[in-house]
């Protein structure tokens, strides 16, 4: 209510996304936040399916024409519209009538005198015919049953003139009064339909908030931090021991036969589990920070520690958030299988919440993208005969913890996938974007817009096969896949 079009609105408690929805409708930029992925998914879906009225922009050709219709003023032809939303919309304007404006309006007296010249003879003739002494305010609205026809005709003419006089006086009052702009009633172009503008959904790593209200001795601060860190590790390992590690398949869960704390530098727990054939495997667990992101450095050091001595068969790296390059690092250690396992954000909420939500899906493994065509010997992408590269997403390579095998799964769990067609090894730049899944989102979009959607144009986006692109100058491309839970994985491919 206190902002203008183009202003930025911040809502740190997103909920169902009403603030973002309304800000989008009224032409405000917005940022909304929430700790719940359910709330963010709900707000995202609501915004993507929203349909808004199209308001006339004041700084547009159509808006200038509409403004001239509303105000009756000729627009300045030398001003070229830029489409700047900060100049607002074309709003309804109503007169703001005050007693002062009426008292100072001399035009009312002129109008009254002019019409009085027509009304007074009619009143005089009517009084004479009916033998009455009626003043102007005493003349009845309706004629009596016994009135002669001539008197009824005079009464009708008198009231017609009286109403016409009042209309001209009201128009004069409105014309000479101040105006009020109704900022909640912009004019709508009913020939257009507006949808939500471009927006992104970003995730941030959890961070610790340090209080600066009071100064504390260094020894007390250190002891408190160490104690909190120890409690965090104990809580995570207790839940990991009970919940196990889950992939996207319901019945494929890694259940620990034993899991105990391990006095390592990067490895925090060690245990055993049995596969379906009865083979016992040794597993190491490395826990990411309570407030922060797991980076490739931790994966590298934990893997080096895991292969020392007798060694482990499996390394599970648990974290609330992962650097995109972790998946690259996890593939460099030969027979040691390294699994990044994302911890459910509910684990950061404490034991009370976990008792209510249960232990399901607390630790999730997200597979790698299965891309074709890839040379099975070299692992490189093979260009086509024309030198162009076109890749297809076959699914995700899912790790089955019950058998220790990796197999390909369908694309049903994938929400979208992106390609950096010239990956430089440092930053991922989205050059191609595609959307998948089991549903047909363009049908929902078509229903929301109540209009026809070009299926051919949408098919290029709603696809598991990319458009052809040129060979990368860096010799590498990167593919990022995001599932419906918001988890993401990045995989880098060389080009043959």
C-alpha positions as CSV (number, residue, x, y, z in Angstrom):
1,X,0.0,0.0,0.0
2,X,2.9,2.4,0.6
3,X,4.8,1.6,-2.6
4,X,4.8,2.8,-6.1
5,X,5.0,0.7,-9.3
6,X,8.6,-0.5,-9.8
7,X,9.4,-0.4,-6.1
8,X,10.9,-3.4,-4.4
9,X,8.8,-5.4,-1.8
10,X,10.5,-7.8,0.7
11,X,8.4,-10.5,2.5
12,X,10.7,-12.6,4.7
13,X,7.8,-15.0,5.6
14,X,6.6,-16.3,2.3
15,X,3.8,-18.7,3.3
16,X,1.6,-19.3,0.3
17,X,3.2,-16.4,-1.7
18,X,0.3,-13.9,-1.4
19,X,2.7,-10.9,-1.0
20,X,4.6,-11.9,-4.2
21,X,1.3,-12.5,-6.0
22,X,-0.1,-9.1,-5.2
23,X,3.2,-7.3,-5.8
24,X,3.4,-8.9,-9.2
25,X,-0.2,-7.9,-10.0
26,X,0.5,-4.2,-9.1
27,X,3.8,-3.9,-10.9
28,X,6.1,-4.1,-7.9
29,X,9.4,-6.0,-7.9
30,X,9.5,-8.5,-5.0
31,X,11.7,-10.8,-3.0
32,X,10.1,-13.4,-0.7
33,X,11.8,-16.0,1.6
34,X,10.9,-19.0,3.6
35,X,12.6,-21.9,5.4
36,X,10.0,-24.4,4.2
37,X,10.4,-26.0,0.8
38,X,6.7,-26.7,0.8
39,X,5.9,-23.0,1.1
40,X,8.3,-22.1,-1.7
41,X,7.0,-24.8,-4.0
42,X,3.4,-23.6,-3.4
43,X,4.3,-20.0,-4.1
44,X,6.3,-20.9,-7.2
45,X,3.4,-23.0,-8.6
46,X,0.9,-20.2,-7.7
47,X,2.9,-17.5,-9.5
48,X,3.6,-19.7,-12.6
49,X,-0.1,-20.4,-13.0
50,X,-1.3,-16.8,-12.2
51,X,-3.2,-14.7,-14.7
52,X,-3.4,-10.9,-14.1
53,X,-5.3,-8.0,-15.7
54,X,-3.3,-5.9,-18.1
55,X,-3.1,-2.3,-16.9
56,X,-2.4,0.6,-19.2
57,X,1.1,1.9,-18.6
58,X,1.2,5.7,-18.3
59,X,4.5,5.7,-20.3
60,X,3.2,3.8,-23.4
61,X,1.4,4.7,-26.6
62,X,-1.8,3.1,-25.5
63,X,-1.6,4.6,-22.1
64,X,-1.1,8.1,-23.4
65,X,-4.2,7.7,-25.6
66,X,-6.2,6.4,-22.6
67,X,-4.9,9.3,-20.4
68,X,-6.0,11.9,-23.0
69,X,-9.5,10.2,-23.0
70,X,-9.7,10.4,-19.3
71,X,-8.5,14.0,-18.8
72,X,-9.6,15.5,-22.1
73,X,-6.1,17.0,-22.6
74,X,-4.1,16.6,-25.8
75,X,-0.9,14.7,-25.1
76,X,2.6,16.1,-26.0
77,X,3.6,14.6,-29.3
78,X,7.3,15.2,-28.9
79,X,7.5,13.0,-25.8
80,X,8.4,9.4,-26.8
81,X,7.2,6.7,-24.4
82,X,9.8,4.3,-23.0
83,X,7.5,1.8,-21.3
84,X,8.9,2.8,-17.8
85,X,6.7,1.1,-15.2
86,X,7.9,3.6,-12.5
87,X,5.7,6.3,-14.1
88,X,2.7,4.3,-13.1
89,X,-0.5,3.3,-14.7
90,X,-3.4,5.2,-16.1
91,X,-5.7,5.6,-13.1
92,X,-9.3,6.6,-12.7
93,X,-9.8,10.3,-11.7
94,X,-12.8,11.5,-9.8
95,X,-13.7,15.0,-8.6
96,X,-13.0,15.8,-4.9
97,X,-15.8,18.2,-4.1
98,X,-15.5,20.5,-1.0
99,X,-17.8,23.2,0.3
100,X,-15.0,25.7,-0.4
101,X,-15.0,24.8,-4.1
102,X,-18.8,25.2,-4.3
103,X,-18.8,28.5,-2.5
104,X,-16.1,30.0,-4.7
105,X,-17.7,28.8,-8.0
106,X,-19.3,31.9,-9.5
107,X,-20.4,29.9,-12.5
108,X,-23.2,28.3,-10.4
109,X,-24.8,31.7,-9.9
110,X,-24.8,32.4,-13.7
111,X,-26.4,29.0,-14.4
112,X,-29.0,29.5,-11.8
113,X,-30.0,32.9,-13.1
114,X,-30.2,31.7,-16.7
115,X,-32.4,28.8,-15.9
116,X,-34.5,30.9,-13.6
117,X,-35.7,32.9,-16.6
118,X,-37.2,29.7,-17.9
119,X,-38.6,28.3,-14.7
120,X,-40.2,31.4,-13.2
121,X,-42.8,32.0,-16.0
122,X,-43.8,28.3,-15.7
123,X,-44.3,28.5,-11.9
124,X,-46.3,31.8,-12.3
125,X,-48.6,30.2,-14.9
126,X,-49.1,27.0,-12.9
127,X,-50.0,29.0,-9.7
128,X,-52.5,31.1,-11.7
129,X,-54.1,28.1,-13.3
130,X,-54.5,26.2,-10.0
131,X,-55.1,29.3,-7.8
132,X,-52.0,28.6,-5.6
133,X,-49.1,30.6,-4.1
134,X,-46.5,27.8,-4.4
135,X,-42.8,28.8,-4.0
136,X,-40.2,26.8,-6.0
137,X,-39.6,24.4,-3.2
138,X,-43.3,23.8,-2.7
139,X,-44.2,22.6,-6.2
140,X,-45.3,18.9,-6.0
141,X,-43.6,16.1,-7.9
142,X,-46.7,14.6,-9.3
143,X,-50.0,16.2,-10.5
144,X,-53.3,15.7,-8.8
145,X,-56.0,13.6,-10.3
146,X,-58.4,16.6,-10.6
147,X,-55.8,18.8,-12.3
148,X,-56.6,20.0,-15.8
149,X,-54.5,18.8,-18.7
150,X,-52.8,22.2,-19.1
151,X,-51.6,22.2,-15.5
152,X,-50.2,18.7,-15.8
153,X,-48.3,19.7,-18.9
154,X,-46.8,22.8,-17.2
155,X,-45.7,20.7,-14.2
156,X,-43.9,18.2,-16.5
157,X,-42.1,21.0,-18.3
158,X,-41.1,22.7,-15.0
159,X,-39.5,19.5,-13.6
160,X,-37.7,18.8,-16.9
161,X,-36.1,22.2,-16.7
162,X,-35.4,21.9,-13.0
163,X,-33.5,18.6,-13.6
164,X,-31.5,20.0,-16.5
165,X,-30.5,23.0,-14.3
166,X,-29.3,20.6,-11.6
167,X,-27.2,18.5,-14.1
168,X,-25.4,21.6,-15.4
169,X,-24.7,22.8,-11.9
170,X,-23.4,19.4,-10.9
171,X,-21.2,19.3,-14.0
172,X,-19.9,22.8,-13.1
173,X,-19.1,21.7,-9.6
174,X,-17.2,18.6,-10.8
175,X,-15.4,20.6,-13.5
176,X,-14.1,23.2,-11.1
177,X,-13.4,21.0,-8.1
178,X,-10.1,19.4,-7.3
179,X,-9.5,15.9,-8.6
180,X,-8.6,12.7,-6.7
181,X,-6.6,9.9,-8.4
182,X,-7.8,6.4,-7.5
183,X,-4.6,4.5,-7.3
184,X,-6.4,1.2,-6.7
185,X,-8.4,1.5,-9.9
186,X,-6.2,1.5,-12.9
187,X,-7.8,1.2,-16.3
188,X,-7.6,-2.4,-17.8
189,X,-6.9,-3.4,-21.3
190,X,-9.4,-6.3,-21.7
191,X,-7.8,-7.3,-25.0
192,X,-4.6,-8.5,-23.3
193,X,-3.8,-11.1,-20.7
194,X,-0.7,-10.7,-18.4
195,X,1.2,-13.5,-16.7
196,X,4.0,-13.4,-14.1
197,X,7.3,-11.9,-15.3
198,X,10.6,-13.8,-15.1
199,X,11.7,-14.8,-11.6
200,X,14.2,-17.2,-10.1
201,X,14.1,-19.5,-7.1
202,X,17.4,-19.5,-5.2
203,X,18.6,-21.5,-2.2
204,X,21.0,-20.3,0.4
205,X,23.2,-22.3,2.7
206,X,22.2,-22.1,6.4
207,X,24.4,-19.8,8.4
208,X,24.9,-19.3,12.1
209,X,23.8,-15.9,13.6
210,X,26.2,-14.6,16.2
211,X,24.8,-12.3,18.9
212,X,26.6,-9.1,19.5
213,X,24.5,-7.9,22.4
214,X,27.2,-8.7,25.0
215,X,30.9,-9.6,25.1
216,X,31.8,-13.0,26.5
217,X,35.2,-14.4,27.5
218,X,36.9,-16.3,24.8
219,X,37.0,-19.5,26.8
220,X,33.2,-19.5,27.4
221,X,32.6,-18.8,23.7
222,X,34.9,-21.7,22.6
223,X,33.4,-24.1,25.1
224,X,29.9,-23.3,24.0
225,X,30.8,-23.7,20.3
226,X,32.5,-27.0,20.9
227,X,29.5,-28.2,22.9
228,X,27.0,-27.2,20.3
229,X,29.1,-28.9,17.6
230,X,29.3,-32.1,19.5
231,X,25.5,-32.1,20.1
232,X,24.9,-31.5,16.4
233,X,27.1,-34.5,15.4
234,X,25.5,-36.7,18.0
235,X,22.0,-35.8,16.8
236,X,22.8,-36.3,13.1
237,X,24.4,-39.7,13.7
238,X,21.5,-40.9,15.9
239,X,19.0,-40.0,13.2
240,X,21.3,-41.5,10.5
241,X,21.5,-44.8,12.5
242,X,17.7,-45.0,12.7
243,X,16.6,-43.6,9.3
244,X,19.4,-45.0,7.0
245,X,20.0,-43.5,3.6
246,X,17.2,-43.3,1.0
247,X,17.3,-42.8,-2.8
248,X,14.2,-41.8,-4.8
249,X,12.9,-45.4,-4.8
250,X,10.7,-46.3,-1.8
251,X,12.0,-49.7,-1.0
252,X,15.7,-49.0,-1.6
253,X,17.1,-47.9,1.7
254,X,20.6,-48.4,3.2
255,X,20.1,-49.7,6.7
256,X,23.1,-49.7,9.0
257,X,23.9,-52.9,11.0
258,X,26.3,-50.8,13.1
259,X,27.3,-47.1,13.1
260,X,29.6,-45.7,15.7
261,X,31.5,-42.4,16.1
262,X,35.0,-42.5,14.5
263,X,37.9,-40.4,15.7
264,X,39.0,-39.2,12.4
265,X,39.8,-35.8,11.0
266,X,37.3,-35.7,8.2
267,X,35.4,-39.0,8.9
268,X,33.0,-38.7,11.9
269,X,31.5,-42.2,11.9
270,X,32.2,-45.8,10.7
271,X,29.8,-48.7,10.4
272,X,28.7,-51.7,8.4
273,X,25.7,-52.7,6.3
274,X,24.7,-55.8,4.4
275,X,23.7,-55.9,0.8
276,X,20.9,-58.2,-0.5
277,X,23.3,-61.0,-1.2
278,X,24.6,-60.9,2.3
279,X,27.9,-59.3,1.6
280,X,29.0,-57.0,4.4
281,X,30.4,-53.6,3.4
282,X,32.3,-51.1,5.5
283,X,31.0,-47.5,5.4
284,X,32.4,-44.2,6.5
285,X,30.4,-41.1,7.2
286,X,31.6,-37.5,6.8
287,X,29.3,-34.8,8.2
288,X,29.2,-31.4,6.6
289,X,29.0,-28.2,8.6
290,X,25.9,-27.3,10.6
291,X,25.9,-23.8,9.1
292,X,27.4,-23.9,5.7
293,X,27.9,-25.7,2.4
294,X,29.8,-29.0,1.7
295,X,32.6,-28.2,-0.8
296,X,34.8,-30.4,-2.9
297,X,37.7,-30.0,-0.5
298,X,35.9,-31.9,2.2
299,X,35.0,-34.7,-0.2
300,X,38.6,-35.0,-1.3
301,X,40.1,-35.1,2.2
302,X,37.4,-37.5,3.5
303,X,38.0,-39.8,0.5
304,X,41.8,-39.8,1.1
305,X,41.2,-40.6,4.7
306,X,38.7,-43.4,3.8
307,X,41.2,-45.3,1.5
308,X,44.0,-45.4,4.0
309,X,44.8,-48.7,5.8
310,X,42.2,-51.4,5.4
311,X,39.9,-48.8,3.8
312,X,36.2,-48.5,3.4
313,X,33.9,-49.7,0.6
314,X,31.6,-46.7,0.8
315,X,31.9,-43.0,1.9
316,X,28.7,-41.1,2.6
317,X,29.1,-37.3,2.8
318,X,26.1,-35.7,4.6
319,X,25.3,-32.0,4.2
320,X,22.4,-29.6,4.2
321,X,23.7,-28.0,1.0
322,X,26.4,-28.9,-1.5
323,X,28.7,-27.0,-3.8
324,X,27.8,-27.8,-7.4
325,X,31.3,-29.2,-8.0
326,X,31.0,-31.9,-5.3
327,X,29.7,-34.4,-7.8
328,X,32.8,-34.0,-10.0
329,X,35.1,-34.6,-7.0
330,X,33.1,-37.6,-5.9
331,X,34.0,-39.6,-9.0
332,X,37.8,-39.6,-8.7
333,X,38.5,-42.3,-6.2
334,X,38.4,-45.7,-8.0
335,X,36.8,-48.5,-6.1
336,X,35.7,-46.2,-3.3
337,X,32.1,-45.2,-3.9
338,X,31.4,-41.7,-2.7
339,X,27.8,-40.7,-2.1
340,X,26.7,-37.1,-1.3
341,X,23.6,-37.5,0.8
342,X,21.5,-34.4,1.3
343,X,20.1,-34.0,4.9
344,X,16.5,-32.9,5.3
345,X,16.3,-29.3,6.6
346,X,14.0,-30.6,9.3
347,X,17.1,-32.0,11.0
348,X,18.1,-28.4,11.8
349,X,14.8,-27.8,13.6
350,X,15.4,-30.0,16.6
351,X,14.2,-33.3,18.0
352,X,10.7,-32.0,18.8
353,X,9.9,-31.4,15.1
354,X,11.4,-34.7,14.0
355,X,9.2,-36.6,16.4
356,X,6.1,-35.2,14.7
357,X,7.3,-35.5,11.1
358,X,8.9,-39.0,11.4
359,X,12.3,-40.2,10.2
360,X,11.4,-40.8,6.5
361,X,13.6,-39.2,3.8
362,X,16.0,-37.5,6.3
363,X,19.0,-38.5,4.2
364,X,18.6,-38.6,0.4
365,X,20.9,-39.7,-2.4
366,X,20.4,-37.9,-5.7
367,X,21.7,-39.7,-8.8
368,X,23.8,-38.4,-11.7
369,X,22.4,-37.5,-15.1
370,X,22.6,-40.2,-17.8
371,X,23.5,-38.4,-21.0
372,X,23.8,-39.8,-24.6
373,X,25.6,-40.1,-26.9
374,X,28.7,-40.8,-24.8
375,X,31.6,-43.0,-25.9
376,X,31.6,-45.8,-23.3
377,X,35.4,-46.2,-23.5
378,X,36.5,-42.5,-23.2
379,X,33.4,-41.1,-21.5
380,X,33.4,-38.2,-24.0
381,X,30.4,-36.6,-25.9
382,X,30.4,-37.6,-29.6
383,X,29.5,-34.8,-32.0
384,X,27.3,-35.5,-35.0
385,X,28.4,-35.9,-38.6
386,X,27.8,-32.1,-39.1
387,X,30.0,-31.2,-36.2
388,X,27.1,-30.1,-34.1
389,X,26.4,-31.6,-30.7
390,X,23.0,-32.7,-29.6
391,X,22.6,-34.6,-26.3
392,X,19.7,-36.4,-24.8
393,X,18.9,-36.9,-21.1
394,X,18.0,-40.5,-20.6
395,X,17.4,-40.3,-16.8
396,X,19.4,-40.4,-13.6
397,X,22.0,-42.9,-12.6
398,X,20.5,-44.1,-9.3
399,X,22.6,-45.8,-6.7
400,X,20.9,-48.8,-5.2
401,X,22.3,-49.1,-1.6
402,X,20.8,-52.6,-1.2
403,X,22.9,-54.1,-4.0
404,X,25.7,-51.5,-4.5
405,X,24.8,-51.2,-8.2
406,X,24.2,-48.1,-10.3
407,X,21.3,-48.2,-12.8
408,X,19.5,-45.7,-15.0
409,X,16.1,-44.4,-14.0
410,X,13.4,-42.5,-15.9
411,X,13.1,-38.7,-16.2
412,X,9.9,-38.6,-14.1
413,X,11.8,-37.4,-11.1
414,X,13.4,-34.5,-13.0
415,X,11.9,-31.1,-12.9
416,X,14.3,-29.3,-15.2
417,X,17.8,-29.6,-16.7
418,X,20.2,-27.0,-18.0
419,X,23.3,-27.1,-20.2
420,X,26.4,-24.9,-20.2
421,X,27.6,-25.4,-23.7
422,X,31.0,-23.8,-23.1
423,X,31.9,-24.7,-19.5
424,X,35.0,-23.0,-18.1
425,X,35.4,-25.1,-15.0
426,X,34.6,-22.2,-12.6
427,X,31.1,-21.0,-13.1
428,X,28.0,-22.6,-14.6
429,X,26.2,-20.4,-17.1
430,X,22.7,-21.5,-18.3
431,X,22.7,-21.4,-22.1
432,X,20.1,-24.1,-22.7
433,X,17.1,-24.7,-20.4
434,X,14.6,-27.6,-20.6
435,X,11.7,-28.9,-18.6
436,X,10.6,-32.5,-18.1
437,X,8.3,-34.6,-15.8
438,X,5.3,-36.9,-16.2
439,X,2.7,-34.1,-16.6
440,X,2.0,-31.7,-19.5
441,X,2.5,-28.3,-18.0
442,X,1.5,-26.4,-21.2
443,X,-2.1,-27.7,-20.8
444,X,-2.2,-26.1,-17.3
445,X,-0.8,-22.9,-18.8
446,X,-3.4,-23.0,-21.6
447,X,-6.2,-23.4,-19.1
448,X,-4.8,-20.6,-16.9
449,X,-4.5,-18.2,-19.8
450,X,-7.7,-19.3,-21.4
451,X,-5.9,-19.1,-24.7
452,X,-4.1,-21.3,-27.2
453,X,-0.5,-22.2,-26.6
454,X,1.8,-23.1,-29.5
455,X,2.6,-26.7,-28.8
456,X,5.5,-26.8,-31.3
457,X,7.2,-23.9,-29.5
458,X,6.6,-25.4,-26.1
459,X,7.9,-28.8,-27.3
460,X,11.4,-27.3,-27.7
461,X,11.4,-26.5,-23.9
462,X,9.5,-29.5,-22.7
463,X,12.0,-32.0,-24.0
464,X,14.7,-34.5,-22.9
465,X,16.6,-33.8,-26.1
466,X,18.6,-30.6,-26.6
467,X,18.8,-28.4,-29.6
468,X,22.0,-28.7,-31.6
469,X,24.9,-26.5,-30.5
470,X,28.5,-25.8,-31.6
471,X,31.5,-27.5,-30.2
472,X,32.7,-25.7,-27.0
473,X,35.8,-23.7,-27.2
474,X,36.8,-25.0,-23.7
475,X,36.3,-28.6,-24.8
476,X,33.8,-29.2,-22.0
477,X,30.1,-28.9,-21.4
478,X,28.3,-29.2,-18.1
479,X,24.8,-30.5,-17.4
480,X,22.8,-29.5,-14.3
481,X,19.7,-31.5,-13.3
482,X,17.2,-30.4,-10.6
483,X,14.6,-32.8,-9.2
484,X,11.1,-32.0,-7.8
485,X,12.6,-31.7,-4.3
486,X,14.9,-28.8,-5.4
487,X,18.1,-31.0,-5.2
488,X,20.6,-30.4,-7.9
489,X,23.6,-32.2,-9.4
490,X,26.2,-31.0,-11.9
491,X,28.1,-33.3,-14.2
492,X,30.9,-32.2,-16.6
493,X,31.5,-34.0,-20.0
494,X,34.5,-33.6,-22.3
495,X,33.9,-33.5,-26.1
496,X,35.6,-35.9,-28.4
